[in-house]
């Protein structure tokens, strides 16, 4: 599986390129570059002519089920990766592994149930290279952290569902 950057006329959801050799493409979106505006501020500029997309080459005629599993699996992995490493709280990156999510929930639940008797509590935020040991001293602060993390997970899942539900599977049918 590779990421392709090319002109829009090169994109095809499914393309036979040889004897029993097919290209499967998905997640087409305009190429975005960062440029400076007149004030020197960075802005995102989308291309009307160049796009990026994912592509997989297979040496057999893929069934629609194979294509669905490939594409849905890729989107699921993207969502998992965004959940794992995309959340920031107060500008600190937060690693949302399943274990960390469980630990955050347990600390939050205990703080709510005991009116903060388990506080202060320290969580390791930041990155491996730049760790931040953050002390939560109040229920309100822990509440903000935990509810922000849960909202991020739910929003990320919902975005993934929308993307997967919007796929037109008809374009992947091979005659």
KACORVEN-V437330 format. One record per residue. N is the residue number from 1. RES is the residue in one small letter. SS is DSSP state (A for helix, B for strand, O for the rest). OMEGA is omega in whole degrees, 0 to 359 (NA if undefined). Layout:
n=N res=RES ss=SS omega=OMEGA
n=N res=RES ss=SS omega=OMEGA
This chain:
n=1 res=x ss=O omega=180
n=2 res=x ss=B omega=175
n=3 res=x ss=B omega=182
n=4 res=x ss=B omega=170
n=5 res=x ss=B omega=184
n=6 res=x ss=B omega=177
n=7 res=x ss=B omega=184
n=8 res=x ss=A omega=182
n=9 res=x ss=A omega=179
n=10 res=x ss=A omega=184
n=11 res=x ss=O omega=171
n=12 res=x ss=O omega=181
n=13 res=x ss=O omega=177
n=14 res=x ss=B omega=184
n=15 res=x ss=B omega=174
n=16 res=x ss=B omega=184
n=17 res=x ss=B omega=180
n=18 res=x ss=B omega=178
n=19 res=x ss=O omega=181
n=20 res=x ss=O omega=178
n=21 res=x ss=B omega=184
n=22 res=x ss=B omega=171
n=23 res=x ss=B omega=176
n=24 res=x ss=B omega=183
n=25 res=x ss=B omega=179
n=26 res=x ss=B omega=178
n=27 res=x ss=B omega=179
n=28 res=x ss=B omega=176
n=29 res=x ss=B omega=180
n=30 res=x ss=B omega=175
n=31 res=x ss=B omega=179
n=32 res=x ss=B omega=176
n=33 res=x ss=B omega=178
n=34 res=x ss=B omega=178
n=35 res=x ss=B omega=177
n=36 res=x ss=B omega=177
n=37 res=x ss=O omega=183
n=38 res=x ss=O omega=180
n=39 res=x ss=O omega=182
n=40 res=x ss=O omega=179
n=41 res=x ss=O omega=178
n=42 res=x ss=B omega=177
n=43 res=x ss=B omega=176
n=44 res=x ss=B omega=179
n=45 res=x ss=B omega=179
n=46 res=x ss=B omega=180
n=47 res=x ss=B omega=174
n=48 res=x ss=B omega=187
n=49 res=x ss=B omega=184
n=50 res=x ss=B omega=180
n=51 res=x ss=B omega=172
n=52 res=x ss=B omega=175
n=53 res=x ss=B omega=177
n=54 res=x ss=B omega=182
n=55 res=x ss=B omega=176
n=56 res=x ss=B omega=177
n=57 res=x ss=B omega=178
n=58 res=x ss=B omega=182
n=59 res=x ss=O omega=177
n=60 res=x ss=O omega=177
n=61 res=x ss=O omega=186
n=62 res=x ss=O omega=174
n=63 res=x ss=O omega=177
n=64 res=x ss=A omega=177
n=65 res=x ss=A omega=177
n=66 res=x ss=A omega=181
n=67 res=x ss=A omega=178
n=68 res=x ss=A omega=181
n=69 res=x ss=A omega=179
n=70 res=x ss=A omega=185
n=71 res=x ss=A omega=179
n=72 res=x ss=A omega=177
n=73 res=x ss=A omega=178
n=74 res=x ss=A omega=179
n=75 res=x ss=A omega=179
n=76 res=x ss=A omega=178
n=77 res=x ss=A omega=177
n=78 res=x ss=A omega=178
n=79 res=x ss=A omega=179
n=80 res=x ss=A omega=180
n=81 res=x ss=A omega=178
n=82 res=x ss=A omega=178
n=83 res=x ss=A omega=183
n=84 res=x ss=A omega=190
n=85 res=x ss=A omega=184
n=86 res=x ss=O omega=185
n=87 res=x ss=B omega=173
n=88 res=x ss=B omega=175
n=89 res=x ss=B omega=184
n=90 res=x ss=O omega=178
n=91 res=x ss=O omega=178
n=92 res=x ss=B omega=173
n=93 res=x ss=B omega=180
n=94 res=x ss=B omega=179
n=95 res=x ss=O omega=184
n=96 res=x ss=O omega=173
n=97 res=x ss=O omega=178
n=98 res=x ss=A omega=179
n=99 res=x ss=A omega=179
n=100 res=x ss=A omega=178
n=101 res=x ss=A omega=178
n=102 res=x ss=A omega=180
n=103 res=x ss=A omega=178
n=104 res=x ss=A omega=180
n=105 res=x ss=A omega=180
n=106 res=x ss=A omega=180
n=107 res=x ss=A omega=179
n=108 res=x ss=A omega=180
n=109 res=x ss=A omega=181
n=110 res=x ss=A omega=179
n=111 res=x ss=A omega=179
n=112 res=x ss=A omega=183
n=113 res=x ss=A omega=185
n=114 res=x ss=O omega=182
n=115 res=x ss=O omega=174
n=116 res=x ss=O omega=181
n=117 res=x ss=O omega=180
n=118 res=x ss=O omega=181
n=119 res=x ss=O omega=5
n=120 res=x ss=O omega=176
n=121 res=x ss=B omega=183
n=122 res=x ss=B omega=172
n=123 res=x ss=B omega=175
n=124 res=x ss=B omega=177
n=125 res=x ss=B omega=178
n=126 res=x ss=B omega=181
n=127 res=x ss=O omega=177
n=128 res=x ss=O omega=181
n=129 res=x ss=O omega=181
n=130 res=x ss=O omega=180
n=131 res=x ss=B omega=175
n=132 res=x ss=B omega=178
n=133 res=x ss=B omega=188
n=134 res=x ss=B omega=179
n=135 res=x ss=B omega=175
n=136 res=x ss=B omega=185
n=137 res=x ss=O omega=182
n=138 res=x ss=O omega=177
n=139 res=x ss=A omega=181
n=140 res=x ss=A omega=181
n=141 res=x ss=A omega=178
n=142 res=x ss=A omega=177
n=143 res=x ss=A omega=179
n=144 res=x ss=A omega=180
n=145 res=x ss=A omega=186
n=146 res=x ss=A omega=181
n=147 res=x ss=A omega=175
n=148 res=x ss=A omega=179
n=149 res=x ss=A omega=180
n=150 res=x ss=A omega=178
n=151 res=x ss=A omega=179
n=152 res=x ss=A omega=180
n=153 res=x ss=A omega=182
n=154 res=x ss=A omega=179
n=155 res=x ss=A omega=180
n=156 res=x ss=A omega=176
n=157 res=x ss=A omega=181
n=158 res=x ss=A omega=177
n=159 res=x ss=A omega=178
n=160 res=x ss=A omega=179
n=161 res=x ss=A omega=180
n=162 res=x ss=A omega=180
n=163 res=x ss=A omega=181
n=164 res=x ss=A omega=181
n=165 res=x ss=A omega=183
n=166 res=x ss=O omega=180
n=167 res=x ss=O omega=176
n=168 res=x ss=O omega=185
n=169 res=x ss=A omega=178
n=170 res=x ss=A omega=182
n=171 res=x ss=A omega=181
n=172 res=x ss=A omega=179
n=173 res=x ss=O omega=180
n=174 res=x ss=O omega=180
n=175 res=x ss=O omega=NA
